[in-house]
Amino acid sequence: MKILLLLSVVPDTTSKINFTADQTEFDKTGIQFVINPHDEFGLTKAMQIKEKTGAELHVVHVGPQMNESVIRKTLAIGADKAFRIDVEPKDSFFSAYQLAEFLKDKDYDLIIAGKESIDYNGGMVHGIVSALTGIKFVNAVTGLNIEGDKVTVEREIEGGKETLETSLPLIIGGQKGLVKEEELRIPNMRGIMMARKKPLEVLPAVDAPVMTEYVKFEKPPQKAAVKLVDKDNLDELIDLLHNEAKVI
């Protein structure tokens, strides 16, 4: 079996986010980048399948050279080979087009992505890749079992869960629940040393249409200061809820 992880590199959730002066571009200055959390669940699941079946695991990322340290982390965790498509991603369709072109001459059985990236939260790339390649696609996956070519998938739906049966090849959008949080992996020293010798191939981008123009970014408004009311002063609490918060 051959498995491919579609890797998204995102700002660490503790990073302070800023935009350029005209508010049209994300300012990367001083930002720490990490593996997209939804992708981490997919990477761990891929490693479990690899260890159980002897599968080969590759990683592909659309992005600049500065992201190679994060790509190397997936190799340190256990991926066998990585590819970086050398272009700054412009939007979901642009990235998906690059990935679809990459897949044209490949024969992966299982393609795993996170259900969305936590930076733009578009949740579209894997679905567009499916549409461009004709490979079946299931999103919001929380359970995956493979027996030969038969695949049983559990996914979240509104108000419950859904169990599906399908076959390989398949693209899934994984999320929390695909593996347990305590099963998530971090590189050890041996893995880090081995990752230095594993191939990371840089590929040129292909021409692709850009479907989106970013007009402006805005941060959420700052929250108002919190007022603390003594637990014994119910009259003041009622007055604040009635006259300021206007919720009673």
C-alpha positions in Angstrom: 0.0 0.0 0.0 1.1 3.6 -0.7 -0.1 6.4 1.4 0.2 10.1 0.8 -0.3 12.9 3.4 -1.3 16.3 2.1 0.6 18.5 4.5 -0.6 22.0 5.5 1.9 24.2 7.4 0.2 26.7 9.7 1.1 29.3 12.4 1.4 28.0 15.9 -1.8 28.8 17.8 0.2 30.8 20.4 1.6 33.1 17.7 0.5 36.7 17.7 -1.1 37.4 14.3 -0.6 40.6 12.4 -1.2 41.8 8.9 0.6 44.2 6.6 -0.1 47.9 6.7 -2.8 47.7 4.1 -4.4 44.7 5.8 -4.3 42.6 2.7 -1.5 40.1 3.5 -0.6 38.0 6.5 2.6 39.2 8.1 4.9 36.1 8.7 7.5 38.1 10.7 8.4 36.2 13.9 5.8 33.5 13.4 6.5 29.9 14.4 5.0 27.5 11.9 3.8 23.9 12.8 2.1 20.9 11.2 -1.6 21.7 10.9 -3.3 19.9 13.9 -5.9 18.1 11.8 -3.0 16.8 9.7 -1.2 15.5 12.8 -4.1 13.1 13.4 -3.8 12.0 9.8 -0.1 11.5 10.0 -0.4 9.4 13.1 -3.1 7.2 11.5 -0.9 6.8 8.4 2.0 5.7 10.7 -0.2 3.2 12.4 -1.2 1.7 9.0 2.4 1.8 7.9 3.5 -0.2 10.9 0.7 -2.7 10.6 0.9 -3.3 6.9 4.4 -2.2 5.8 2.9 0.6 3.7 5.0 3.3 2.2 4.3 6.8 3.4 5.0 10.0 1.4 4.2 13.6 2.3 3.5 16.5 -0.2 3.3 20.2 0.6 2.6 23.2 -1.5 4.7 26.1 -0.1 8.0 28.0 0.2 11.5 26.7 1.3 11.0 28.2 4.8 8.5 25.4 5.5 11.0 22.6 5.0 11.8 22.3 8.7 8.2 21.4 9.3 8.2 18.9 6.4 11.3 17.4 7.9 9.4 16.8 11.1 7.0 14.4 9.3 10.1 12.5 8.1 11.4 12.4 11.6 8.1 11.0 12.8 8.3 8.2 10.2 7.3 9.2 6.7 9.6 7.7 4.0 9.8 10.6 1.5 8.6 14.1 1.1 7.9 16.4 -1.8 7.6 20.2 -1.7 5.9 22.0 -4.6 7.9 25.2 -4.7 5.3 28.0 -4.8 3.5 30.3 -2.4 -0.1 28.9 -2.2 -2.5 31.6 -3.5 -5.9 30.1 -2.6 -7.5 26.7 -2.2 -8.1 26.0 -5.9 -4.5 27.0 -6.7 -3.1 24.6 -4.1 -5.5 21.8 -5.1 -4.5 22.2 -8.8 -0.8 21.8 -7.9 -1.6 18.6 -5.9 -3.8 17.2 -8.6 -1.1 17.7 -11.2 1.4 16.0 -8.8 -1.0 13.0 -8.5 -1.4 12.5 -12.2 1.4 10.0 -12.6 1.2 8.5 -9.1 -0.6 5.5 -7.8 -1.4 6.2 -4.1 -4.0 4.0 -2.5 -4.9 6.3 0.4 -4.5 10.0 0.4 -4.9 11.7 3.8 -5.5 15.4 4.6 -6.8 17.3 7.6 -10.4 18.3 7.2 -9.3 21.9 7.1 -6.2 24.0 8.0 -6.5 26.1 11.1 -5.3 29.3 9.5 -7.9 30.0 6.7 -10.3 27.2 7.7 -11.4 26.8 4.1 -11.8 23.1 4.2 -11.8 22.9 0.4 -8.4 21.7 -0.9 -9.0 17.9 -0.5 -12.5 18.1 -2.0 -11.2 20.0 -5.1 -8.3 17.5 -5.5 -11.0 14.8 -5.5 -13.0 16.6 -8.2 -9.9 17.2 -10.3 -8.6 13.6 -10.1 -11.8 11.6 -9.8 -10.6 9.9 -6.6 -13.4 9.2 -4.1 -13.5 11.5 -1.1 -14.9 11.4 2.5 -14.5 14.3 4.9 -14.7 14.8 8.7 -13.4 11.3 9.2 -13.1 10.1 12.8 -12.6 6.4 12.1 -10.8 4.4 9.4 -10.4 0.6 9.0 -8.9 -1.0 5.9 -9.1 -4.7 5.0 -7.6 -5.3 1.6 -9.4 -2.9 -0.8 -12.4 -2.6 1.5 -12.5 0.5 3.6 -14.9 1.3 6.5 -15.1 5.0 7.4 -16.8 6.7 10.3 -17.5 10.4 10.0 -19.2 13.1 11.9 -22.5 14.5 10.6 -24.8 17.0 12.2 -26.4 15.4 15.2 -24.4 12.1 15.1 -22.1 9.8 13.2 -22.2 8.0 9.9 -20.5 4.8 8.9 -19.7 4.2 5.2 -18.1 1.4 3.2 -16.1 2.2 0.2 -12.9 1.1 -1.6 -9.4 2.2 -2.4 -8.1 4.5 -3.8 -9.6 7.1 -1.5 -9.0 10.6 -0.2 -10.1 11.4 3.4 -10.2 14.5 5.4 -9.2 13.5 9.0 -9.8 15.2 12.3 -9.7 14.8 16.0 -10.9 11.2 16.8 -9.1 9.6 13.8 -6.6 8.6 16.5 -6.5 9.3 20.2 -4.8 12.5 21.3 -2.4 10.5 23.4 -1.3 8.6 20.3 0.0 11.7 18.5 3.7 11.4 17.9 6.7 13.6 18.4 10.1 13.0 16.7 12.7 11.3 18.8 16.5 11.7 18.4 16.8 8.7 16.2 14.0 9.8 14.0 15.5 13.3 13.7 18.9 11.8 12.6 17.3 9.5 10.1 15.2 12.3 8.6 18.3 14.1 7.5 19.0 11.2 5.1 15.5 10.8 3.8 14.7 12.4 0.4 12.9 15.8 0.2 12.3 16.5 -3.4 11.5 20.0 -4.6 9.2 20.2 -7.6 8.4 23.2 -9.8 4.9 24.6 -9.7 2.5 24.4 -12.7 0.5 27.3 -14.0 -2.8 27.4 -12.3 -5.6 30.0 -12.1 -6.0 32.0 -8.9 -9.7 32.2 -8.1 -9.6 34.4 -5.0 -8.4 37.9 -4.2 -7.9 38.9 -0.6 -9.5 42.3 -0.1 -8.9 42.9 3.6 -8.2 41.1 6.8 -9.6 42.2 10.1 -8.9 41.0 13.6 -11.9 40.3 15.9 -12.8 43.3 18.1 -11.2 43.3 21.5 -13.3 42.0 24.3 -14.6 44.6 26.8 -13.0 44.6 30.3 -14.4 42.2 32.8 -16.2 43.5 35.8 -16.0 41.5 38.9 -18.9 41.6 41.3 -18.7 40.3 44.9 -20.7 37.1 45.3 -22.8 38.7 48.0 -23.7 41.9 46.1 -26.6 40.6 44.0 -28.2 44.0 43.6 -25.1 45.3 41.8 -25.0 42.2 39.6 -28.7 42.6 38.7 -28.2 46.3 37.9 -25.2 45.5 35.6 -27.1 42.8 33.8 -30.1 45.0 33.3 -28.6 48.4 32.5 -25.3 47.6 30.9 -25.4 44.1 29.4 -29.2 44.5 28.8 -29.7 40.7 29.1 -32.5 40.9 31.6 
